Each structure stands twice: as C-alpha cells, then as structure tokens.
Amino acid sequence: MKIALNPNEMVVKAGDSSYMANGDSIRGKLILTTQRIYFKPEPNGVEHSDLEIQPGEIKDVMFFNEKILFPCGLNIVTKNGQQNKFLVKKRNSWSEIIVKMF
C-alpha cells in the first residue's frame, strides 16, 4: 500500500487501523506524515475513498472505547464538526503526535 507524498513530506507513523463510518468498520492503514493524516482503505471489492485530514482542520482529538471494554478508539474531530473515528493500537502515542501537529 503506497501513497503519493508531497515535497518535503515524511511518514512519521503508520499502522493498521479501522475507520468507523456509519456503523461500518473499514479496514486499512492510518498514516501520519509531517503534513497530514491519511487513511488508505484496503482493497476488498468495495470501493472506499481515501481520507485526508490537514492539521489546520483539526479541532480536537478524543479517545473512545470500542464495545465498552477495548480502549483503542481515536476520534479526530475537525473544525466543521466531522468526527473521524479510528481503531488503532497504542492510541496514546498517536494522539500525542497528532496534538503536536495542530
């Protein structure tokens, strides 16, 4: 799975993730670069578009628990009110890096 990087852009962190959209869980890769947050869905026969969040769009970063017990949810809220919910491992390290970006 590759993404096209912008000039002077480097990958800071990447890992397997799931994006929670309308009750569905879309598996893919969450990629944090020096310029943006990028979600690339896995090709699984159903067409899903890539998701890109610029640091200037971020309003808040919050945690949530999946199925009450599993502390792996990371919610990136944008200034327009959109909630982007991801399931990731080691969400604390993800949130620390993201908070420093905006």
Secondary structure, DSSP 8 states (H G I E B T S, - for coil): ------TT--EEEEEEEEEEETTEEEEEEEEEESS-EEEEE--SSS----EEE-GGGEEEEEEEEETTTEEEEEEEEETTS-EEEEE-SSHHHHHHHHHHH-
